[in-house]
Amino acid sequence: MSVSLPTSPSRVTVVTVTHHSEAVIESCLRSIDKIPVVVVDNASDDATCDRVQQVAPQALIIRNAKGVGYGNGANQGLAKVTSEFALLLNPDAVVQPDTIEQLIQAADRWPQVSLFGPLVYASNGKIEPSHNVLLWDRRRYGARKNESSIIGDTSVQHLSGAVVLVRMAAVHQIGGFDPRIFLYYEDDDFCLRLSQAGHKLLLVPAAKVFHVGGGSVRPSAHYYWEKFWHMAWSRLYFEQKWHGQSAMLALACRQFIGALGKALAHLVIFNRMKLWRDVARLCGTIGYLLGMPALKVRS
């Protein structure tokens, strides 16, 4: 089912970053087929780009020969946007009817807000938390597995970059996503920079998106290594950027000791998958301390 958009489509452009997304991109694009779209493809080796051309021949496709990560890919797409708003949309998400209209109406109601997020539902109908407090405060709130629906527009400190509407004026002001981050915590950094620049963030529960899942995940040793290596690296980069070197070093010690302890435990019980994960975390932590950049070729 496609989006009904009485609001002028010229006000918003969809930006989606794909990576091996052939299985899900059609449903995503059909849900926003009346809206201009920019697809940034991160070196997919399947038929993602062919499927985009079939389903949305009007789409602008940027083909990266090498993967540049999510934030850098999003920046490439945002650089092509000339509309008032951009909707950052993961390729494994399906927009529900009137969702974009609801987000734009919220933007018109709240001119002091620059980032707007919908409620995100899993395929089983349960809400996936897409908003949060600042990263440093999250441990106090637990896993939030059974969060109930929110009624009414709600000011928040963090919105997941998976599905958000952003004012392009704010993007131009703060400069988009941090190009040094390859994967993970780029949306935390983006939200914090928006807030520090005086912009507000808003959850709009009247807007709904379904997260299909599995858009670019290929369970493999390479995938798990990439995921947990970058998760460790990006967390330390984020800590140093916002809290300084001393805080980063303290966190690095905790990360290293925690990952090492788990690695040894999983070695003893011969749990190879978790051992691989923990070694990746160790190496990501060491890599950051040694000054290794996060930007790597994504395959």
N, C-alpha and C positions, 0 to 999 in steps of 0.2 A: 504494500500500500504506500503510495507516494504522499508527499507533504502537501497540504493545502495551505497556500501562502498568499492571503489577500494583501499582506504587507508587500511593498515593492521588492522583488527579488534583487534589484540593484543595490539594496542596502547591505546585502550579506554575500560573502563568497565562502564556500566550503574548502578547507584545506585538509587533505588526508595524506599521511605518510604510510606507504605500503612496503612490505617485505615478505615475499612468499605468500601473498594474500589472495591468490586465485580463488580459493574455496569460499571466501566471504565477501569479496569486494562487490559482487553483483548486487547482493541484498542491500548493502550499504548505499550504493549509488542509486538504486531504484527508489530508496526511501527519501532521496533528496533530488529527484530528477528534474525539478523545475528551477534549480538554483545553480549558478555558476560554480564550477569546482576546479581546483588545482590538485592534481595527484603528483606527489613526489615519491618516486619509486627508488628504494634503497637496494639496488642490485639483485632484484628477484630473479631466480633462475627457473621460475615456472611461467605460466601464461597470464600473469597478473595484468601486464600492460595491454595485452591483446584483449582481455576481458573488459578492461576499462574502455577501450576504443569501441567495442561492440555495444556496451550498455550505455555509455555516455560519450558519443563521438564529439561532442562539443567541449569535452574536458581538456584542459591544458595538462599535458604529462611532462614532468621533468624526470629524466632517466639518469640516475647516478650509476656510473660504472662500478663504483665502490660505495659501500654503505657508509653513511656519515652519521648514523645515530638518529634518534628521534628529534631532539631539539634543533640540530643543524638542518635536518630535513624540513622541519616545520618552518624554520627561518627562510629557507629557500622558497617555500610556498607563500609565506606571508609577504615576501618581497614582491610577489606578483599581484597582490591584492590591491585594488583601487577603490573598493567599496568602503562604506562606513564601518562595517563589522566583518570579522572573520569567524567562522565556526570551525574550530579545530575538532576533527572527528576521526577516531580510530576506525580502520577499515572493517573491524569485526563488530561495529555498532550499527544498530538500525534505529533511525529517528522515527518517532511516532507522529501521526498527523497533528498539526498545529503546534508542535514543539518549538520550531524555530520562531513562529509567530509569537508564542508565549515568551520566549527569551527576548525578542525585540521589544515587545510591549513592556516587559520589565525594565529594559534599558531606557525606554522613554519615560517610565515612571520614576526611575532612579538615576538621574543624570550624573550623580556623584560616584556611581558604581561603574567600573570598567571591565569586570570579569563576571560572567554569569554561568552557572552550572545547572543542568537538569538533574532530576532524580534518575539514577541508573539502576535498571533491573536486570538480574540474571535471567537466563532462559527458563528457570524454574519459577519465576515470578517474585523471587526474593530481592529485596533492595541490596545493592552493592554499595557500601559507603564510598561516596565520591567527594565528600567534603570532610574537613578535619580541622583540628587546632594546629598550631605550629609544631614542627617536627619534634622539638625538644620537650614538648608537653604530652606527647602521645602515650607514653608508658602509663601515665596516671589514669587513662581512660579505658584501658584494656582492649580486647580484640573487636568489640562492637559487632558481634556476629548477628545479633537479633535486633538490630536497630529498627524502630517503628517509623512509619511514615511521618514526615514533617508537614505541617499545615501552614501555608503562608510563606512569603519571601523571608529569608533568614540570612542575616549577615554572618559570614564565616571568615576564618583565617586562611583556609587552604581549599582549593578546588582541584580535583584531578584533571590533568591536561588531556585525558582521554577524550572528553567531550566538554568543550566550553565555548561560549561566545565571548569574544573580546573586542573592545573598541580599538580600531586601528590607530587612533590618535594616541592611545596609551602605549601601544606597541612601538610607535615611532618615538615616543618619549623615552622609554627605558631600553629600547634596542633589541627586543625579542628575547629568545632564550640564550643562555650563556653558552657560547660556542665551545668552551673547553669541556663541557659535560657531554659524554657520548651516550650514556644510558643511565637512568635512574636519578631521582631527586632534581631533575631539571624543572619540573613543575613546582616543586617546593621553592626553588630559587626564584622562579618567575613570579609566583604569588607574593613572596616576601619583598621582592624589588618593586612590584606594583604598590604594595602597602606602604613601603617606605617613601614612595613618590607621591603619596597622598590619595591613591585610588582605593576604592572599596571592592569587596568581593561578595557575591550574593548567590545563594542557592535558591532556585526557582522551582518548587515542587510541582507546579502545574505543568512544567515541561518534563517529558519522559522519553528516555532512550533505553532500548534493550541491548544488552551486551551479549552477543552471540558467543564470543570467545574463540580461541584457537586460530586467530588470523595469521599469525606468523610463527607459531610455536612448533618446532620440530624437535621433539624430545630426543636428545643425543648428547654424547659426551661434550661435543663442541658447544651446544646450546647452554648446557648447565655451567660449563666453564665461563663462557662469556657473561652469563647472567650474574653469577656470584662474584666474579672478578671485578666487574664494573660496579656492582652494588657496594662492594667494599671500598673501591677507589673513590667513587662519587661521594660516598658518605664522609670520607675524610676531607675531600676537597670542599664540600659544603661547610663542614665544621670550621676549617681554617678560614674560609672566606668570610664567615659571619662572626666567628668567636675568637679567631686568632690562632697562632701557632701552638701556644701552650695547651689550649683546649684540644686542638687536633692531636697533639702528641699523646695526651692523656687518653683520648678516645682510641688512638692507634694501639696503645698498649692493651686496652681492654679488648679490642677486636682481635689482636694477635693472640693473646692468651686464651680467649674464648674459642677461637677457631682451632688453635693448636690442641687444646684439651679435647674438643669434640672429635678432631681428626684422629687423635690417638685412641679414643674410645671406640670410634667406628672401625679403626684398623683392627682392634682386638676382636670385635665381633664380626669382622669381615663384611661390613655393610659398605659395599663399594660405591654406591651412588652418593651416600652421605659423606663418605670419605672424600670423594672427588669434589663435592660442594665445599667442604671445609678447606681443602687444599687450595681451591680457587680463591676463597676468601683470604687465606693466608697470603697468597701471591698477589692479590689485589692490594692488600694492605702494604706489603713490602714494596710493591711497584710504586705506590704513591710516595712512600717515604724515600725511595730512590730517585724520585723526580720523573718517573715514566709518565708520558702523556696518556690520556684515556682514549684518544681518537685512534681507533684501529680499523682495519678493513673488516667489514661485516659480511659474512657469507651465509 
